C-alpha cells in the first residue's frame, strides 16, 4: 500500500477514562503507519480545581498508554465548551514535524445527545480541511476484530480512499492481523449499471485499491432508511462497519444519520478532507 498521505489524527473525548474505544482506535491507527494525539476534554474554566483534575487524568492516560504499548501522545484540554476545545486542538502543531490532518470524534451508541457537540466541532475541522472520523462505539468493543465491512455509496467516492486506507491500517495492527475486509457497493437500482462500470474502472486503475472479488454490488431503492436496512441486513455481525458522510448533509439532518443503523454495533463514519489516492 502506497500513498503520499499519512494520517496524523487528533482525538478528543470527555470519556477517555471510562470508554476505551476511541483510545484503542487511535493506538491502532498510530501503531505503524499513522500518528495520533489524544486529548482528554475537561469542560469548564481554566482554574486550579480543573488543573488538578487535568493532571490526574493525564497521569492515568500516560499509564494507560504504557500498559497498552500505544504510540500515542496524550494530553488534556480545559475549555468552556466542546466546540472551543476543538477550535484549540486543531491549531496545535503535529508531532514529529508532521502536520495534523484528521480529527477523531466519538460517542457511545447509548449517548446520542453528544452528536450536537460533534457537529459543532466538525464544522471547525471541516473549515480547515481536516478529514473527520466519527466513531460510534458499543459494549461489543469491536468484537473479535476479524472482519471490517466498508459501505460505499455514489456520494462516497471522495471518501473511499480514506475509508479503505483506515481499514488497511487497522488490519496491519497485531490485534487485527487475521481480519478480512469486504467492500459493499450500494447503488440505486436505476443507476446500477453506470455506477458499477465507474467502480470497476476505478478498481482496475488502482484508484480504489481492493480486489474485485472482495466487492459486493448491492442495489437499493432511494431513501436513507433503505440504505440503513441494507447495511443492517448484511453487516449486523461485522466487528467494524465503515461508511461515509458529508458535513453539509449532516448539519441539514442535525445528526440523524449518526443515530441510525441501530443493529450495527461499532461503526465509523468518515469524511475525507480531500481525495486520497492509494496504490497497492
C-alpha positions in Angstrom: 0.0 0.0 0.0 1.4 3.4 -1.0 0.2 6.9 -0.6 1.7 10.3 -0.2 -0.7 11.0 2.6 -0.2 9.7 6.1 -2.9 10.0 8.8 -2.0 12.3 11.7 -5.0 12.2 14.0 -6.2 14.4 16.8 -8.7 12.6 19.0 -10.8 14.3 21.7 -13.2 12.8 24.3 -14.6 13.7 27.6 -15.0 9.9 28.4 -11.4 8.9 27.9 -11.1 7.2 31.3 -14.3 5.2 31.1 -14.6 4.2 27.5 -11.5 2.7 25.8 -12.9 2.5 22.2 -11.6 5.9 20.9 -8.2 5.4 22.6 -7.9 1.9 21.2 -8.9 3.1 17.8 -6.2 5.8 17.8 -3.5 3.5 19.0 -4.3 1.0 16.2 -4.1 3.8 13.7 -0.8 5.0 15.2 0.8 1.6 15.5 2.9 1.7 12.4 1.6 3.9 9.6 -0.1 6.9 11.3 0.3 9.3 14.2 -2.0 10.2 17.0 -2.6 12.8 19.7 -5.3 12.0 22.3 -6.9 14.9 24.2 -9.0 14.3 27.3 -11.5 17.1 27.4 -12.5 18.8 30.7 -15.4 21.2 30.4 -15.1 24.4 32.5 -12.9 27.4 33.3 -9.1 27.2 33.5 -8.8 27.3 37.3 -6.9 25.5 40.0 -9.5 22.8 40.5 -9.7 21.9 36.8 -6.0 21.9 36.5 -5.7 19.4 39.3 -8.3 17.2 37.6 -6.4 17.5 34.3 -3.2 16.5 36.0 -4.7 13.3 37.4 -6.4 12.5 34.1 -3.1 12.9 32.3 -1.3 10.6 34.7 -4.0 7.9 34.1 -3.8 8.4 30.3 0.0 8.0 30.3 -0.3 4.9 32.4 -2.9 3.6 30.0 -0.5 4.2 27.1 2.3 2.4 28.8 0.1 -0.6 29.6 -1.2 -0.8 26.1 2.1 -0.1 24.4 0.5 2.7 22.5 2.5 5.0 20.3 0.0 7.8 21.1 0.8 11.2 22.6 -1.7 12.1 25.4 -2.7 15.4 26.7 -5.6 17.2 28.4 -7.5 20.3 27.4 -9.7 22.5 29.6 -12.2 24.7 27.8 -15.6 26.2 28.3 -17.2 24.0 25.6 -16.5 21.1 23.4 -16.6 23.5 20.4 -14.0 25.8 21.8 -11.8 22.8 22.7 -11.9 21.5 19.2 -11.0 25.0 17.9 -8.0 24.9 20.2 -6.7 21.4 19.4 -6.9 21.8 15.6 -4.4 24.6 15.9 -1.8 22.5 17.8 1.3 21.5 16.0 1.7 17.9 14.8 4.2 15.5 16.4 7.4 14.5 14.7 7.0 17.5 12.4 4.0 16.0 10.6 1.1 18.4 10.3 -2.2 17.2 11.8 -4.7 16.4 9.1 -7.5 14.4 10.7 -9.8 14.5 13.7 -11.5 11.6 15.5 -14.7 12.3 17.5 -16.6 9.6 19.3 -19.8 8.9 21.2 -21.5 5.9 22.7 -24.4 4.3 21.0 -26.3 4.9 24.2 -25.5 8.6 24.3 -26.8 10.2 21.1 -27.1 13.6 22.7 -23.3 14.0 22.1 -23.9 14.4 18.4 -24.8 18.1 18.6 -21.4 18.9 20.0 -19.7 16.7 17.3 -21.5 18.6 14.6 -20.2 21.9 16.1 -16.7 20.6 16.4 -16.8 19.1 13.0 -17.7 22.4 11.4 -14.4 23.9 12.7 -12.3 20.9 11.5 -14.0 20.9 8.1 -13.3 24.6 7.6 -9.6 23.9 8.0 -9.7 21.0 5.6 -9.3 18.2 8.2 -10.6 14.7 7.5 -13.2 13.8 10.1 -13.9 10.4 11.6 -16.8 9.8 14.0 -16.7 6.6 15.9 -19.9 5.3 17.4 -18.9 2.6 19.9 -20.9 -0.1 21.7 -20.4 -2.5 24.5 -19.2 -5.1 22.0 -15.9 -3.2 21.6 -15.1 -4.3 18.1 -16.0 -8.0 18.7 -13.3 -10.4 17.7 -11.6 -8.0 15.2 -12.0 -10.5 12.4 -14.0 -8.5 9.8 -14.4 -5.0 8.6 -17.3 -4.0 6.2 -16.9 -0.9 4.1 -20.1 0.6 2.6 -19.6 2.7 -0.5 -22.4 4.8 -2.0 -22.3 7.0 -5.1 -21.7 10.0 -2.8 -18.6 8.4 -1.2 -16.0 8.3 -4.0 -14.2 11.2 -2.4 -14.3 9.4 1.0 -13.4 5.9 -0.4 -9.7 6.3 -0.3 -9.7 7.2 3.4 -12.3 4.6 4.3 -10.2 1.8 2.7 -6.9 3.2 4.0 -8.2 3.2 7.6 -9.3 -0.5 7.1 -5.9 -1.4 5.8 -4.1 0.3 8.6 -6.2 -1.4 11.2 -5.5 -4.8 9.6 -1.8 -4.0 10.0 -2.1 -4.0 13.8 -1.4 -7.3 15.6 -4.8 -7.3 17.2 -6.5 -7.1 13.8 -3.9 -9.3 11.9 -6.5 -12.0 10.9 -9.1 -9.5 9.8 -10.7 -9.6 6.4 -12.0 -6.5 4.5 -15.1 -6.6 2.4 -16.5 -3.7 0.4 -20.2 -3.3 -0.3 -21.0 -1.1 -3.2 -24.6 0.2 -2.6 -26.1 1.8 -5.7 -29.6 2.9 -6.6 -31.3 0.3 -8.8 -32.0 2.7 -11.7 -28.3 3.8 -11.7 -26.7 0.4 -11.1 -25.1 -0.3 -14.4 -23.5 3.2 -14.7 -22.1 3.1 -11.1 -20.8 -0.5 -11.5 -18.9 0.5 -14.6 -17.4 3.5 -12.8 -16.4 1.4 -9.8 -14.9 -1.3 -11.9 -12.8 1.3 -13.8 -11.6 2.9 -10.6 -10.6 -0.5 -9.2 -8.8 -1.5 -12.4 -6.8 1.7 -12.4 -5.9 1.2 -8.7 -7.8 4.3 -7.6 -9.9 2.1 -5.2 -7.3 -0.5 -4.0 -9.4 -3.6 -3.4 -9.8 -6.8 -5.3 -13.0 -7.1 -7.4 -13.6 -10.5 -5.7 -13.9 -8.7 -2.3 -16.6 -6.3 -3.7 -20.3 -7.0 -3.4 -22.5 -4.8 -5.5 -25.9 -4.3 -3.8 -28.8 -2.4 -5.4 -31.3 -0.5 -3.2 -34.1 2.0 -3.6 -33.6 5.7 -2.9 -34.0 6.8 0.7 -31.9 6.9 3.9 -33.9 4.1 5.6 -33.4 1.8 2.6 -29.7 2.2 2.9 -29.7 1.6 6.7 -31.8 -1.5 6.2 -29.3 -2.8 3.6 -26.4 -2.2 5.9 -28.1 -3.9 8.9 -29.1 -6.9 6.8 -25.5 -7.6 5.6 -23.3 -6.2 8.4 -25.1 -6.8 11.7 -22.3 -9.1 12.9 -19.4 -7.2 11.5 -16.7 -6.2 14.0 -16.5 -2.7 12.4 -18.6 -1.0 9.8 -17.1 2.0 7.9 -19.3 4.3 5.8 -19.0 7.9 4.6 -20.8 11.1 5.4 -20.9 14.7 4.3 -20.7 17.7 6.7 -23.4 19.6 4.8 -25.9 16.7 4.9 -25.1 16.0 8.5 -25.9 19.6 9.5 -29.1 19.6 7.5 -30.3 16.5 9.2 -29.0 17.5 12.6 -27.0 14.3 13.0 -29.9 11.9 12.4 -27.6 9.8 10.1 -25.3 9.0 13.1 -28.4 7.8 15.1 -29.4 5.2 12.5 -28.0 1.7 11.8 -29.3 0.6 15.2 -28.5 -3.1 14.6 -24.9 -2.2 13.9 -22.6 -2.4 16.9 -19.4 -0.4 16.2 -19.5 2.0 13.2 -17.0 4.6 11.9 -18.4 7.5 9.8 -15.8 9.0 7.5 -15.5 12.3 5.7 -12.3 12.9 3.8 -10.9 16.4 3.8 -9.6 15.8 0.3 -9.3 12.9 -2.2 -6.7 10.3 -1.1 -5.3 8.1 -3.8 -3.8 4.7 -2.7 -2.0 2.1 -4.8 -1.1 -1.4 -3.8 
